[in-house]
Every structure is written in structure tokens, then in C-alpha cells.
């Protein structure tokens, strides 16, 4: 089971209950035997741009960053724009980004076509499961 430790105020479009359910679903999908705590923070574009520049050398905002061993940083403003562009709810996009971050922390990546197909297939299955609740 994955337990999200929420380090910042939650965006209005996602709830603690969403993250609790998500943690159970991801933990089950990853066959997580023991409780795993992951810190999740929702930050501004300015903050995520600085982190992206400092840690990846890319001086622009991004949607989500994952830091070993157990931190996920999500930019709500970026997620809102992406959700609008794709005609999705912000809730769905924030859930997608949380899943994406956990998958990276669990060893998944998308550097090759094969890795991308595996990671995104699992990610979208989990997103769809969450949207059915």
C-alpha cells in the first residue's frame, strides 16, 4: 500500500480520499507488500521551474518531478492547463501526475518505446480505475 504524506495544501480539485484510494490502487498494481510512504507536494510554476532547472538543467516549468527515494512534486497550474488542452478534469490530470510520479519512483521510465508503452499502459489503466470511482 502506498500512503501519501501531503506536504502542502491540496488543490481544490483533489481530495485526501482521492489520494488514499489512489495509494491503495497503485500499491495493489505494483504488488507492494509493505506500507510505502511517499511525500507529495503541490507547488507553483515558479517553484517547479527552479527545481527543474536545478536538478535537470531545464529552465522551464514541468508538470511533475520525482525525487528518490520518495518525493513527488506536482505543478497545479501546469496540470490545469494540460487538462484544459486535453478536455479533461483537473482532478483526472492531477491523479495522472501522481501515478506518473509513483511509477518513476518504482523504477518505471519512458526513455525507450518499450519502456514508454509499459509505463503509460499501466498509468492509464490506473487513471481509468480511479475515474470509475
N, C-alpha and C positions, 0 to 999 in steps of 0.2 A: 504494500500500500504506500502510495505517495501522500505525504502531508505537506501542504503548502503553508509556510510561515510567511505571513503577509507583512512586508516591511514598510509599506506606505499606505496611504488612503486608497481604498479600492475605487476604481472608476464607477460611476453610477450604473453603467450597463452590465456589470458583472457582480455576482454576489459571492459571499463566503461559501454558501451552499453549492454554487456552481463549481467552485474550486475543490470543495470536499468531494463532490461526485466525480469530478474530473480526476482527482487523485486516485480514487478507487478504480476507475476505469483504466487509467494508464497503468497503474500497478498490476492489475489483472492481465492486461495485454502484454506487459513486459515480464510477467511471471515473477514479480517482485515478492520474495519470500518474507522479508522483514520490512518493518516500517522505515521509510526513507524520507527525511525532511529536506525540502527544497525551499529556499528563500526566494520570494517573488516580489519585485518592486515595479511600480508604475511611475515613470519619470517623464519629464518634459523633453521636447525636441532638443533644446539646448544641452540638457544633461546627457542625452544619449549620443548626441553629436560629439561631445567631448570624450565620452567613453569609447566611441567608435574610432575617433582619431588617436587617442592614447593607446588603445590595445590592438587596433587593426590597421592603423595608419591611413584610415579613410575619413576625410574631413567632411562628412555629411551625415544626416540622420539616417537611422535604420529602424526597422520595426522591433526586432528582438535581438538581444545578446545573451549568450550563456557563458557563465564563468565556472570553471571547475573549482571546487567539487560540486557545488550545489546552489548556484545563484542564477536567477533569470531576471533580466531587466527588459521591460516592455515599454515602448513609447505609445501612450494612448492616442495622441494626436495623429501619429503616423497610421495607427490602426484604424482610426475613424476615417481618414482619407481613403485608405485602401478599401475599407468596407463600402464606402460610398461609390468608389470607382467600380467595384465589382457587384454592386447592388445587393449587398449583404447587410446583416445587422452588425453593429459594433460588437455586440456580445459574441457573435459567431467568430469574428475576426480575433478578438482577444483570446477566446478559447483556443483557436487555431495556433496563435502565437505561443501560448503557454505549453501546448502539446509539442510544438516545434522545439521549444527550449528544452523541455524534458527529454525529448528524443536525442538531442545533441548531447546532453549530459549523460545519456545512457549509451553513448558510443555510436549513434547513427550519424551519418553525414550525407552530403549530396554533391560530392566532388566528381563522381563519375555518373554516367547514365544509369548504371545498375544500382548504385547506392541511392541515387535520387528516386528511382522507381520504387525501391523497397521502403525508403523513409516516407515518401509522400503518400504512398498507398496506405501505410499504417496510420499516418497522420490524418488523412481524410476519412478513414474508417472511424477513427475515434471522434473526429469532429461530427460526423453524421450520427454516431451513437448519442453524443451529447445533445444534438439538436432535436432528437426524438423525445427527450425528457420533457 
